[in-house]
Amino acid sequence: MPELPEVETVRRTLENLVLGKTIEDITVKWAKIIKHPDDLAEFKSLLVGQTIRSIGRRGKFLKIILDDVVLVSHLRMEGRYVYVENGEEADKHTHVIFSFTDGSELRYRDVRKFGTMHVYPLGEEEAHLPLSQLGPEPFDPSFEPIELWNKLQKTTRKIKPVLLDQTVLVGLGNIYVDEALFKVGLSPEAEARSLSKKQVEKLHQAIVETLMEAVEQGGSTIRSYVNSQGDMGMFQQRLSVYARKGEPCLNCGTEIIRIVVGGRGTHICPSCQK
């Protein structure tokens, strides 16, 4: 599933491609992607005639901001947007097509059909699901280490499942949790509330640094992720533990192992993260 760096990369790419474009028509081939409103005619009427003014992001969600409404889009496992100018025929995995007045199209393609779309009046999107229950943004200057520490004190869960919880902190998934925990030498199995304020301060810094570096590299292409122009992310070339099972730790040379924590495959150095 695309995490914050991948979604931010898609946001930046779309911003360069579709700003100022006006929606002339919408074709929906897989109605289950549309979650709100659940009436397709209403969904289309809210968007047709609207011009895209900006592209935002909240956690792993894209916010396509138009004149009067906001389209909240979650890519889930395999979703991606493809910008098309030449009118080529859409493949079988293209489920929503936004046709613009200039003849170009923005197509939503999703092999697994897990993605979702919600449309709300401009300014009201944060008050409704799926955005209303999200935690703070890692890049928000107001999100300080003490706030993270306070959240960790309220749970007996292991640190990895807590960091994956989007109500605690948004944007993190398997890749970047593993990388951040390795960077500070923390075991993913450590009880969250057992961490000291100093450890949480270092973890907070590692999370921000890891995500920022990944954004600069265009995210990580592990399986199928590419941006809206078909370009791969490059951060996978800088991964320290994720997907490196059997390879030597970059710090100490110990073999990276894969364990399961909270039901999720997890990569660690058993020496650096005791």
C-alpha positions as CSV (number, residue, x, y, z in Angstrom):
1,M,0.0,0.0,0.0
2,P,1.4,3.4,-0.9
3,E,2.5,5.3,2.2
4,L,3.0,9.0,2.8
5,P,6.0,9.5,0.5
6,E,4.3,7.7,-2.4
7,V,1.1,9.6,-2.0
8,E,2.9,12.9,-1.7
9,T,4.8,12.0,-4.9
10,V,1.5,11.3,-6.7
11,R,0.1,14.6,-5.3
12,R,3.1,16.6,-6.7
13,T,2.9,14.8,-10.0
14,L,-0.9,15.5,-10.4
15,E,-0.3,19.1,-9.4
16,N,1.9,19.5,-12.4
17,L,-0.6,17.7,-14.7
18,V,-4.2,18.7,-14.0
19,L,-4.3,22.0,-12.2
20,G,-6.8,24.4,-13.9
21,K,-8.5,21.6,-15.9
22,T,-12.3,21.5,-15.9
23,I,-14.2,18.2,-15.7
24,E,-16.5,17.7,-18.7
25,D,-17.7,14.2,-18.0
26,I,-17.0,11.2,-15.7
27,T,-17.2,7.5,-16.6
28,V,-17.5,5.1,-13.7
29,K,-16.9,1.4,-14.6
30,W,-16.7,0.0,-11.1
31,A,-19.3,1.7,-8.9
32,K,-18.0,0.2,-5.6
33,I,-15.1,2.6,-5.6
34,I,-17.5,5.5,-5.1
35,K,-18.3,5.6,-1.4
36,H,-19.9,9.1,-1.0
37,P,-22.3,10.0,-2.3
38,D,-23.3,6.5,-3.1
39,D,-25.6,7.6,-5.9
40,L,-23.5,7.8,-9.1
41,A,-25.6,10.4,-10.7
42,E,-25.1,12.7,-7.7
43,F,-21.4,11.9,-7.6
44,K,-21.1,13.0,-11.2
45,S,-23.3,16.1,-10.8
46,L,-21.1,17.3,-7.9
47,L,-17.9,17.1,-10.1
48,V,-18.9,17.9,-13.7
49,G,-18.2,21.5,-14.5
50,Q,-15.8,21.9,-11.6
51,T,-12.2,23.1,-12.1
52,I,-9.3,21.5,-10.2
53,R,-7.8,24.3,-8.1
54,S,-5.2,22.4,-6.1
55,I,-4.1,18.9,-5.0
56,G,-3.7,18.2,-1.3
57,R,-2.8,15.3,0.9
58,R,-4.0,14.1,4.3
59,G,-2.0,11.1,5.5
60,K,-2.3,8.5,2.7
61,F,-5.3,10.2,1.2
62,L,-5.3,12.5,-1.8
63,K,-7.5,15.6,-1.8
64,I,-8.4,16.9,-5.2
65,I,-9.7,20.3,-4.5
66,L,-12.1,21.9,-6.9
67,D,-14.3,25.0,-7.0
68,D,-16.9,23.9,-4.5
69,V,-16.1,20.3,-3.5
70,V,-13.2,18.1,-2.5
71,L,-12.6,14.6,-3.9
72,V,-10.9,12.4,-1.2
73,S,-9.2,9.5,-2.8
74,H,-7.5,6.5,-1.2
75,L,-5.3,4.4,-3.5
76,R,-5.2,1.4,-1.2
77,M,-3.1,-1.5,-2.5
78,E,-2.8,-1.0,-6.2
79,G,-4.6,2.2,-7.1
80,R,-2.9,4.8,-9.3
81,Y,-3.8,7.8,-11.4
82,V,-2.8,7.9,-15.1
83,Y,-2.9,11.2,-17.1
84,V,-3.7,10.6,-20.8
85,E,-3.7,13.2,-23.6
86,N,-3.8,11.0,-26.7
87,G,-7.2,9.3,-26.2
88,E,-5.8,5.8,-26.2
89,E,-8.2,3.0,-25.2
90,A,-8.4,2.4,-21.4
91,D,-7.4,-1.1,-20.2
92,K,-9.7,-3.4,-18.2
93,H,-8.3,-2.1,-14.9
94,T,-9.3,1.5,-15.5
95,H,-12.4,2.0,-13.3
96,V,-13.0,5.8,-13.2
97,I,-12.3,8.3,-16.0
98,F,-12.4,12.1,-15.5
99,S,-12.6,13.7,-19.0
100,F,-11.5,17.3,-19.2
101,T,-12.8,20.0,-21.5
102,D,-9.4,20.2,-23.3
103,G,-9.7,16.5,-24.4
104,S,-7.3,15.1,-21.8
105,E,-8.3,12.5,-19.2
106,L,-7.3,11.5,-15.7
107,R,-7.9,7.8,-15.2
108,Y,-8.1,5.9,-12.0
109,R,-6.6,2.4,-12.5
110,D,-6.8,-0.3,-9.8
111,V,-6.0,-3.9,-10.3
112,R,-7.6,-5.0,-7.0
113,K,-10.4,-2.5,-7.0
114,F,-9.8,-1.6,-3.3
115,G,-9.5,2.1,-3.8
116,T,-12.2,4.6,-2.5
117,M,-13.5,8.0,-3.5
118,H,-15.5,10.4,-1.3
119,V,-16.9,13.8,-2.4
120,Y,-17.7,16.5,0.2
121,P,-18.4,20.2,0.1
122,L,-15.2,22.3,0.2
123,G,-14.1,22.8,3.8
124,E,-16.2,20.0,5.2
125,E,-14.1,17.0,4.2
126,E,-12.1,16.8,7.5
127,A,-15.3,16.5,9.5
128,H,-16.4,13.2,7.8
129,L,-14.9,9.8,7.4
130,P,-12.4,8.8,6.2
131,L,-10.5,11.9,7.3
132,S,-12.2,12.7,10.5
133,Q,-10.5,10.0,12.6
134,L,-6.9,10.6,11.4
135,G,-4.0,11.5,13.7
136,P,-1.5,14.3,13.2
137,E,0.8,14.7,10.2
138,P,4.4,13.8,10.8
139,F,5.5,17.0,8.9
140,D,3.2,19.3,10.9
141,P,5.4,21.6,13.0
142,S,2.9,21.5,15.8
143,F,3.4,17.7,16.1
144,E,6.2,17.5,18.7
145,P,7.9,14.5,20.4
146,I,6.0,15.1,23.7
147,E,2.7,14.6,21.8
148,L,3.9,11.3,20.4
149,W,5.1,10.2,23.9
150,N,1.8,11.1,25.5
151,K,0.0,8.9,22.9
152,L,2.3,6.0,23.5
153,Q,1.7,6.2,27.2
154,K,-1.9,5.3,26.7
155,T,-1.4,1.9,25.2
156,T,0.0,-1.5,26.1
157,R,0.5,-2.4,22.4
158,K,3.8,-3.0,20.8
159,I,5.4,0.0,19.2
160,K,5.1,-1.2,15.6
161,P,1.3,-1.7,15.6
162,V,0.9,1.7,17.3
163,L,2.9,3.5,14.6
164,L,0.9,1.8,11.9
165,D,-2.3,3.1,13.6
166,Q,-3.5,6.0,11.5
167,T,-5.4,7.5,14.4
168,V,-2.1,7.9,16.3
169,L,0.0,9.2,13.4
170,V,-0.8,9.3,9.7
171,G,1.2,8.2,6.7
172,L,3.3,5.4,8.1
173,G,3.1,1.8,6.8
174,N,5.3,-1.3,6.9
175,I,8.2,0.1,5.0
176,Y,8.9,3.3,6.9
177,V,8.0,2.0,10.3
178,D,10.7,-0.7,9.9
179,E,13.2,1.8,8.6
180,A,12.5,4.4,11.4
181,L,12.7,1.7,14.2
182,F,16.0,0.4,12.8
183,K,17.4,3.9,12.6
184,V,17.1,4.4,16.4
185,G,17.8,0.8,17.3
186,L,14.4,0.0,18.7
187,S,12.7,-3.4,18.6
188,P,9.3,-3.4,16.9
189,E,8.2,-5.7,19.7
190,A,8.9,-3.1,22.5
191,E,5.9,-2.1,24.5
192,A,5.0,1.4,23.3
193,R,4.6,2.9,26.8
194,S,7.9,1.5,27.9
195,L,9.9,4.0,25.8
196,S,11.5,6.9,27.5
197,K,11.0,10.5,26.5
198,K,14.5,10.5,25.1
199,Q,13.8,7.4,23.0
200,V,10.6,8.9,21.7
201,E,12.4,12.1,20.8
202,K,14.9,10.1,18.7
203,L,12.1,8.0,17.2
204,H,10.1,11.2,16.3
205,Q,13.2,12.6,14.5
206,A,13.8,9.3,12.7
207,I,10.2,9.1,11.4
208,V,10.4,12.7,10.0
209,E,13.9,12.2,8.5
210,T,13.0,8.9,6.9
211,L,9.8,10.2,5.4
212,M,11.4,13.4,4.1
213,E,14.2,11.4,2.5
214,A,11.7,9.1,0.9
215,V,9.7,12.0,-0.5
216,E,12.9,13.4,-2.0
217,Q,13.5,10.1,-3.7
218,G,9.9,9.9,-5.1
219,G,8.9,7.1,-2.7
220,S,9.7,3.4,-2.8
221,T,8.9,1.0,-5.7
222,I,8.7,-2.4,-4.0
223,R,6.1,-4.1,-6.2
224,S,3.9,-2.0,-8.5
225,Y,4.1,1.6,-7.3
226,V,4.8,4.3,-9.9
227,N,3.7,7.9,-10.0
228,S,1.1,9.3,-12.4
229,Q,3.7,9.6,-15.2
230,G,4.8,6.0,-14.8
231,D,8.1,6.8,-13.0
232,M,9.4,4.5,-10.2
233,G,10.3,5.7,-6.8
234,M,14.0,5.3,-5.9
235,F,14.1,5.1,-2.1
236,Q,14.1,1.3,-2.2
237,Q,17.8,1.6,-3.1
238,R,18.4,3.2,0.3
239,L,16.4,0.8,2.5
240,S,18.3,-0.5,5.5
241,V,16.2,-3.4,6.6
242,Y,12.9,-3.6,4.8
243,A,12.9,-6.3,2.1
244,R,16.5,-7.2,2.9
245,K,16.0,-10.5,4.6
246,G,19.2,-12.6,4.5
247,E,21.4,-9.6,3.7
248,P,24.0,-8.2,6.1
249,C,23.1,-5.2,8.3
250,L,24.6,-2.0,7.0
251,N,25.7,-1.2,10.6
252,C,27.1,-4.4,12.0
253,G,27.0,-7.1,9.3
254,T,24.5,-9.3,11.2
255,E,22.0,-11.0,8.8
256,I,18.6,-9.2,8.5
257,I,15.7,-11.4,9.6
258,R,12.0,-11.3,9.0
259,I,9.6,-11.7,11.9
260,V,5.9,-11.1,12.3
261,V,4.7,-8.3,14.6
262,G,1.0,-7.5,15.0
263,G,0.3,-9.7,12.0
264,R,2.7,-7.8,9.7
265,G,5.9,-9.0,8.2
266,T,8.7,-7.1,9.8
267,H,12.4,-6.7,9.0
268,I,15.0,-6.2,11.7
269,C,18.6,-6.5,12.6
270,P,18.5,-8.8,15.6
271,S,21.8,-7.3,16.9
272,C,21.0,-3.6,16.5
273,Q,17.4,-3.9,17.6
274,K,17.6,-6.2,20.6
